[in-house]
């Protein structure tokens, strides 16, 4: 409920009033799953879910008109145009990595005209036709004027890679194994099908692999910046069990934090816990709500760092 409220996805449905698994007549005697979803049990007694809904109603009563201002969005994740390449797990991985990097992202289909944004993500290109040329030109014009673009290569590439990224690729080799990426003194394992051998580099090398080869690059493009990653980060974390649910996982969000820093994204608050993430809801130009939600089923603490000049008061929780 809290996640739906804070992210503006208000399609929450009350599923069942009462448990139905004890009925012996049709259609209930046919069904072996989904019969205990009631807010009340078979004896018509409240489940804890009822009190949680009352608690949520109390939160809404504290907000003017029962509404939360729309949360701030810092950039756009561009969805590739081929249906088969629109992997929802990959897009989810990109979105969650951004959340862990203290970014809130929107989505936009890459075949449609590109709207203005300070930050764009193209996660794991898997096809050579992921973006129409006309849209690529639009996107590069946005970058030329000051936007930041993050581009990650998987099994597909785009034209103009050297011009966009400052990196020329000598060849691509099929390896089907895990490589280690080193960034900010952290080792990040990334499973990849391919290794892209850089030939000439006119860009800053942000991260290298275990052999010292550059894999993450930062390139000035006009007034903007292009980040280019040659290891399939989003595909890897989408397929790797526990990355977003288990403790003491590699800090994959560091890659996105580098991108956010270049884009000049300034949030009022940040959390040092990867499972306790934030949204910011501006009331006016001086005050805002900050929602901190724990996306984990275990108890945990977080230090919430607040920008200088702000005073915090707890409204709910």
N, C-alpha and C positions, 0 to 999 in steps of 0.2 A: 504493500500500500504506500509506504513512504517513498520507495523508488519510483513508483508510477506517478505519485503526486509531484515530486521534485523534478522529474524529467518531462512533465507535460503529457504523459501517455495515460489518459484518463479512462481507458477502456477496461475498468475492473468490474467483474460480474460476480454477483452472489450466486453460487452454484446450486446449493440445495439447502432448504430450511431444516430438514430432518433426515437422520440416517434411515436407510431403506433396506439394509442387508438382511433383516430378519423376516421380511415379508415372504410368504410361500406361494403367492399367486403371480401370474404373468403381469408384466414382463420381468418382475424382480427375480423369479426363480430361474430365469435364463442367464442371468448376469453373474459373473464370477469376479468382477472388478468394479471399482468405483461406486460402491454402495454405502460407504461410510463417510461421505463428504458433508454431512449436515453440520449446521451451526449448533444443532441440538441432537442429543443421542436418542436412542429408541425409547427411553423413559421421559423424554421431553426436557431433560436437564441440560443446562447450558454447558458447552465446552469452553475451554480457555479462549477460543477464537472470538467468542461473543464479547468478552471483556476487552480484547485487543481492538475490536471494532469501536467499542465505546471510547477507548483511549484515543483512537485515531479521530473520532468525532470531536473529542475535546481539543485536539490539535487544530482542527479546522475552525473551531469556534474562536480560537485566538487570532486568526488571520482576518484582516479586513474583508468583509463579504465572503469569508470562507475560501478565499482564493490566494494562491501563492503567485507572486510575479514570475514571469517566464525566466527560466534559468539562462545564464550567460552562455553563449556558444562561441568558442574560440577559433573554429575553423571547420573545414569540410573534408570528409572522406569521400573520394570520388569512386563511384561504382562502375566497373567496366561494362562495356556495351554488350558483349556476348553473354547470352543467358547461361551457358555452361561455365563461364568463368566467374559468374557472380556467386561465388562460394560464400554462403552465409556464415559458416564457421570462421572463414578468413576475415570477413568484415567484422564479426563479433570480436575476434582477437585484436584487430586494429583498434576498435572502439574501447575495449577494456584496457589495452596498453596505454591509450591516451588518457583514460581515467586515472590509471596509476601514475601517470606523469603529470597529473593535476590539470588536465585539459578536458573540456567538454566539446565534443565534435558533433556536427550534423552530417547528413548524408546527401549526396547529389549524384544523379545519373550523369555519367560522363558524356553521353551522346547529346544531352541538352545544353543550351547556351550556358557558359560558365559564369556564375555570379561573382561579384566582388567578395573577397575574403582575405584576411591577412595570412591565412595558412591553409595549405592543401596537402592531403595525403593520397598517394596512389600506392596501395599495398600490393606487393607480390604480383607483378604482371606475369600472367601465364600464357598469354597469346600475343602474337605480333600485331593484332588488330584491336588491342584493348581500348584505344582511343582514336576517334576519327581525326584526320590531319587538321581539319578546320578547328576542332576543339583544342587540339594541342597548340595551335597557333594562338588561340584565345588565351589559353592558360599561360603560355610563355610571355604573352604581353602583360598579363597581370603580374607575373614575377618580375618582368623587366621594370615595372613601375614600383616595385617594392615588396611584393608578396614573397612568402617562403613556400617552396615545394619540396616534399619528401617523396622520393621515388625508390621503390624496392623491386629488384629483378628476381624473377623466379625462372620459369622455363621460357619466357617470352621477353622480347626487347622492343624498344621504340626506335624509330629513326631519330637522327640528330642527337644521339647519346653524347658524342664528344662535345658538340656545341652546348648542350644543356648542362652537362655534368663536369666538363673539363677532364674527362677520363676516356681514353681510347682503349678498347678491348682488343687484345691480340688474338685470342681464341677462347672458346668455351669447351671445357672438358667434362665428360660424365664421370662422377666419382661416387655418388650414392653412399655418403657417409657423413659422420658428424665432424664439423670443424669448430674450432674454438676462436671466438672473436674477443679481443682485448680492448676495453674501453674504460678509461678513468681507473686503471689498476684493477678492473674486474674482468673475470673470465666468463664469457657467455657461450654455452654450447649451442650450436645451431645445426640441425640436420639439413642437408642439402643434396639435391640431385646433381647440381652442376657447380663447377668452379670457373669463375670468370677471371682470366689472366689479364691484369692491367698492363698496357704497353707504355703509353705516355700519359703522364698525370700533370694537369695544370689546375690542381685543386688541393685544398688542405686535407691531409689524411687524418681522420678522426679515430679510426679503429683499424687494427691489423689482425690477421689470422695467426695461427701458431708458427707459421714460417716467416712472419714479418711482412707478408704481402698486404697491401691496402685493400680493405673491403668496405669501408664507410668513408665517404668523401663529402666535403663541403666546398661549393663552388659559387663564386660571385657571378650573378647574371644580371647585368644592368644595375638597377638599384636594389634588386632582390637577391635571393639565395636559393640554390638547389642543393639538396642533400641526396646522395645516391648510395644505396646499400646493395651490394652484390650477393648477399646471402638472404634466403627467403625467410625473414624473421616471422612474419605473420603466419605463413603456412606451418612453420615449425612449432610455434607455441599453440596453434590451433589443434595440432595433432599430438602434442606432448601432454600426457596425463598429469594433472595436478598443478600445472603452472599457475592457475588462478584460484586454486582452492587449498593448496598445501602450504605450510609455513616453510621458511628458509629456502625459497626458490631463487634462481638467478635474477638479477636486477635488469630484466629486459627493458624496463621503462626508462633506463638511462639514455637509451638511444632517442626516444621521443622527447626526453627532457632537453637534450641538446638542440633538437629542432625547435622546441617551444622557446628556448632562450634566444635563438636567432630571430624568431618571429616577434620578440618583444612582448610575449604574453605575460601580463602582470595580474596575478590574482591576489585578492586580499588575504586569503587563507590557504594553507597547505597542511596535509597530514603526513606524518612519517610512517604510517601503517598502510601497507598495500591493500588491506582489506577494509579500511575505513576511509571512504572517499567522500568528496565534497561537491556540492553544487552551490552556486552563488546567484542570489535573486535580488536585483537592485530595486529598492523602493523609491529612491531619488538619487541625486548625484553625491549624497553624503552618507547614506545608510543603506543597508542591505540585510537580507536574511542569508545565513549560511547553514545549509543542511548537511550534517555529518551522519552517514549511514554505514553501519558495519555489514558488509556482504560476506558474512562467515558465520558458521554455527557454533563457534567457540568464543569464550570470553577473551577480550583483548583490550589493550590500552593503546592510546595514540597521543602524541604531542601535536597539538594544532598550533602551527606558527602563524601569527597574525602580523600583517604589515603595520609599519610604524604609523601612529596617528589615529588608530582605531581603538575604540573601547568596546568590550564584549559584555553582553548580558545574555543569560540563558532564558529563552522563551518557553522551551518545551524539552523534556528529556531529563 
